[in-house]
Amino acid sequence: MARFDIPHADFGTALVAPLPIGEALMERGLSAAAGREGPVDLVSAHMFFNLADQMGAEDAAYHRAEIAASLTKAELGRALRQAREWLVQH
């Protein structure tokens, strides 16, 4: 059996696969809805769930609908605008 010597190799993150973009957006939505990184932000949560749904994340549409039920028309409009702006920027 062959032996490979890899000096100073850092495999600390090599075995961790990055999340697909839809799943990453889903996580951001869950974080915003739960207030994990500050105050609860349902407008941002809706935006991220909307984007995650467009990227194929499972259950994103369900979460988006749940959030939409608690938003005003103005807040919903803001969330949709922010999602469109995000798509243009990314």
C-alpha positions as CSV (number, residue, x, y, z in Angstrom):
1,M,0.0,0.0,0.0
2,A,1.3,3.4,-0.9
3,R,1.8,6.1,1.7
4,F,1.3,9.8,0.9
5,D,3.0,12.4,2.9
6,I,1.1,15.7,3.0
7,P,3.1,18.1,5.1
8,H,1.2,20.8,7.0
9,A,-2.2,19.8,5.5
10,D,-5.2,21.4,7.2
11,F,-8.2,19.1,6.8
12,G,-10.2,20.9,9.5
13,T,-12.9,22.0,7.1
14,A,-12.2,19.7,4.1
15,L,-14.8,17.2,5.2
16,V,-17.6,19.7,5.7
17,A,-19.6,20.2,2.5
18,P,-21.1,23.6,2.0
19,L,-24.8,23.9,2.1
20,P,-26.5,24.4,-1.2
21,I,-27.7,28.0,-1.7
22,G,-31.4,27.2,-1.1
23,E,-30.6,25.4,2.2
24,A,-28.3,28.3,3.3
25,L,-31.1,30.8,2.6
26,M,-33.5,28.6,4.5
27,E,-31.2,28.7,7.5
28,R,-31.0,32.5,7.3
29,G,-34.8,32.6,7.2
30,L,-35.1,30.4,10.3
31,S,-32.5,32.5,12.1
32,A,-34.4,35.8,11.3
33,A,-37.7,34.3,12.3
34,A,-36.4,33.0,15.6
35,G,-34.3,36.1,16.4
36,R,-31.1,34.1,16.7
37,E,-28.8,37.0,15.7
38,G,-30.8,39.9,17.1
39,P,-34.5,40.9,17.2
40,V,-37.0,38.8,15.3
41,D,-37.3,40.1,11.8
42,L,-40.3,38.6,10.0
43,V,-39.8,40.7,6.9
44,S,-36.3,39.4,6.4
45,A,-37.5,35.9,7.3
46,H,-40.1,36.1,4.5
47,M,-37.5,37.4,2.1
48,F,-35.1,34.5,2.8
49,F,-37.9,31.9,2.7
50,N,-39.0,33.3,-0.6
51,L,-35.5,33.1,-2.0
52,A,-35.0,29.6,-0.6
53,D,-38.2,28.4,-2.2
54,Q,-37.0,29.7,-5.6
55,M,-33.8,27.8,-5.1
56,G,-35.6,24.6,-4.3
57,A,-35.3,24.4,-0.5
58,E,-37.8,21.9,0.9
59,D,-40.4,23.4,3.3
60,A,-39.4,27.0,2.4
61,A,-42.8,27.7,0.8
62,Y,-44.6,26.5,4.0
63,H,-42.5,28.8,6.2
64,R,-43.0,31.7,3.8
65,A,-46.8,31.2,4.0
66,E,-46.7,31.0,7.8
67,I,-44.8,34.3,8.0
68,A,-46.9,36.0,5.4
69,A,-50.0,35.4,7.5
70,S,-48.6,37.6,10.2
71,L,-47.3,40.5,8.0
72,T,-49.2,43.6,7.0
73,K,-49.5,44.4,3.3
74,A,-46.8,47.0,3.6
75,E,-44.4,44.5,5.3
76,L,-45.2,41.9,2.7
77,G,-44.4,44.4,-0.1
78,R,-41.2,45.3,1.6
79,A,-40.2,41.6,1.9
80,L,-40.9,41.0,-1.8
81,R,-38.9,44.1,-2.9
82,Q,-36.0,43.0,-0.7
83,A,-36.1,39.6,-2.4
84,R,-36.0,41.1,-5.8
85,E,-33.1,43.4,-4.8
86,W,-31.2,40.4,-3.4
87,L,-31.6,38.6,-6.7
88,V,-30.2,41.5,-8.6
89,Q,-27.2,41.9,-6.3
90,H,-26.4,38.2,-6.2
